[in-house]
Amino acid sequence: MLISVVVPCYNEEAALPYFLREIKTVEAQMRTDFGCCFELLFVNDGSQDGTLKLLRQFAREEERVRYLSFSRNFGKEAAMFAGLQHAKGDYVVLMDADLQHPPAMLREMYQGLQSGEFDCVAARRKNRRGEPRLRSFLARQFYKLINRISDTEIVEGACDFRMMTRQMVDAILKMGEYNRFSKGIFSWVGFRTKWLPYENVERIAGETKWSFWSLLIYSIQGIVGFSTAPLALASVLGVVLCGISFLMVLYIIIKTLLFGDPVGGWPSLACMVMFMGGIQLFCMGILGQYLAKTYLETKHRPIYILAETDEESTCEEKTD
């Protein structure tokens, strides 16, 4: 039984030595207990530090280690997709290099798949200890919102850390969309998933690559990718505002005829114009998000571009 461990890396030079040590310990235990072996597939997502140099070193020293290196930073979603495409194992694992995904959980994941009852064993955080309160609050609200407006259920606290059968991996690879939201894709393809709760773990080294702004953009991408409710919202707003405008016209006419009260001055008019303009821009923005995603999909650009792999040595690698 071969288990492919796919590890996206972006500026993880400080964390990689710790990760390799931990994963080798877990592999040795699982090889002894279950007779399975690992291949470690690192995906360098255009790192600017010494990540690629470390991966070259790992590949030379460890037969089980392979790596892919992008021509630039394409994002974690592209790195995970590339790893799934190049993984050779019967089971495939997705996990981060910063040890926020505890390697020790791989043992329980493997046993869950071996039972034959599940096609995927995934981890979910029981809490967000260590995160800023505002970020944790917004994350909870995002899960509530997307589960309410989308037919695809996304478990709160779900992360990318999971072990999947080859059948499920092949199903995910059939979804070759450019704008990817893997949490939704994992749920959309179906298959039986077992959830393993775990306590939130701090990074072993380095800094998080997810800023508030990047998480906001990622959440919008998830909503646009798995729900058309915002489009319906724009339509509903238009109907409601038309109804309100009609009622206001009737009110002004009746008030003028019965009481001879002239129409109010420019402040109320200015407020109405600004309000209506804001609603129009909001609805146009919603349409623009869907149009932009459609535009990018029709370009058929590659999700990532490989610059180097362990099987294609560069001149720099040969001289190291």
Secondary structure as UniProt FT lines:
FT   STRAND          2..9
FT   TURN            13..15
FT   HELIX           16..34
FT   STRAND          37..44
FT   HELIX           51..61
FT   TURN            63..64
FT   STRAND          65..70
FT   HELIX           76..86
FT   STRAND          91..94
FT   TURN            97..98
FT   HELIX           103..105
FT   HELIX           106..114
FT   STRAND          120..125
FT   TURN            129..130
FT   HELIX           133..149
FT   TURN            156..157
FT   STRAND          158..165
FT   HELIX           166..173
FT   HELIX           182..188
FT   STRAND          193..198
FT   HELIX           212..226
FT   HELIX           229..259
FT   HELIX           266..299
FT   STRAND          306..309
FT   TURN            310..311
FT   HELIX           315..319
//
